Amino acid sequence: METEVKTEKLVRLPEIVEPRGTGIPDLKAKLIERTREKAIYLRSDDVYEVFRVQITPSGEMFGRWYPERETYPCNEDFGKTAWTFRTLERARDKYGKI
């Protein structure tokens, strides 16, 4: 008898995200540019966020199962794998360097 193997498709970051943990109510971020490895988002407060795309493996968290997925950076990522900028020019400069 053959065993069925389930393969989950990687869940990609959406074009519009709601960053958590910022303390800014109703904050949204819209995708400006991305590759498989990096992205630029423009937040609704006119701040650009540039970051390396992180992949979180599938697994259980807080009693709920999550598939393998790309995750938006958390506060601890900024300065290491994520950066914020006030202008698109500076954001694109960093984007080109990572």
C-alpha positions as CSV (number, residue, x, y, z in Angstrom):
1,M,0.0,0.0,0.0
2,E,1.3,3.5,-0.9
3,T,1.3,6.2,1.7
4,E,-0.1,9.5,0.5
5,V,2.4,12.4,1.0
6,K,0.9,15.8,1.4
7,T,2.9,18.7,0.2
8,E,2.1,22.2,1.3
9,K,2.6,25.1,-0.9
10,L,4.6,28.0,0.5
11,V,2.3,30.8,1.6
12,R,3.7,34.0,0.2
13,L,3.4,37.5,1.7
14,P,0.4,39.3,0.4
15,E,0.5,42.6,-1.5
16,I,-1.2,44.3,1.4
17,V,-0.2,43.4,5.0
18,E,-1.1,44.7,8.4
19,P,2.1,44.8,10.4
20,R,1.7,43.9,14.0
21,G,3.4,45.2,17.1
22,T,3.9,48.7,15.9
23,G,1.4,50.4,18.2
24,I,0.0,52.2,15.2
25,P,-3.8,51.5,14.8
26,D,-5.0,50.4,11.3
27,L,-1.5,50.4,9.9
28,K,-1.2,48.8,6.5
29,A,1.7,48.2,4.1
30,K,1.6,47.8,0.3
31,L,4.1,45.9,-1.7
32,I,6.2,48.1,-4.0
33,E,8.8,45.7,-5.3
34,R,10.1,42.2,-4.5
35,T,12.2,39.2,-5.5
36,R,12.3,35.8,-3.8
37,E,14.9,37.1,-1.4
38,K,13.9,40.7,-0.6
39,A,11.0,43.2,-0.6
40,I,10.0,46.8,-0.3
41,Y,6.7,47.8,1.3
42,L,5.2,51.3,1.7
43,R,3.4,51.7,5.0
44,S,0.2,53.8,5.2
45,D,2.2,56.3,7.4
46,D,4.5,57.0,4.5
47,V,7.5,54.9,5.8
48,Y,9.2,52.4,3.5
49,E,10.3,49.0,4.9
50,V,13.0,47.0,3.1
51,F,13.7,43.5,4.3
52,R,15.1,40.1,3.5
53,V,12.1,37.7,3.0
54,Q,12.1,35.2,5.9
55,I,10.6,31.7,5.6
56,T,9.1,30.2,8.7
57,P,8.7,26.4,8.6
58,S,5.4,24.7,9.1
59,G,4.5,23.8,12.6
60,E,2.2,24.2,15.5
61,M,2.1,27.5,17.5
62,F,-0.3,28.3,20.3
63,G,-2.4,25.2,19.5
64,R,-2.8,26.0,15.9
65,W,-1.1,24.5,12.8
66,Y,0.6,26.9,10.3
67,P,2.0,25.9,6.9
68,E,5.4,26.9,5.7
69,R,5.1,30.7,5.0
70,E,6.9,33.9,4.3
71,T,6.7,36.2,7.3
72,Y,6.7,40.0,7.6
73,P,9.6,41.2,9.8
74,C,9.0,41.6,13.5
75,N,10.4,44.5,15.6
76,E,13.6,42.5,16.5
77,D,14.5,42.1,12.8
78,F,14.9,45.8,12.2
79,G,18.6,46.8,11.9
80,K,19.5,43.1,11.1
81,T,17.4,41.9,8.2
82,A,14.9,44.8,7.9
83,W,15.3,48.6,7.6
84,T,13.0,51.6,7.5
85,F,13.3,54.7,5.3
86,R,11.5,58.0,4.7
87,T,12.2,58.1,1.0
88,L,11.8,55.6,-1.8
89,E,15.2,56.6,-3.1
90,R,16.9,55.5,0.1
91,A,14.8,52.4,0.3
92,R,15.7,51.4,-3.2
93,D,19.4,52.1,-2.5
94,K,19.3,49.6,0.5
95,Y,17.2,47.2,-1.5
96,G,19.9,47.1,-4.2
97,K,22.6,46.4,-1.6
98,I,21.0,43.4,0.1
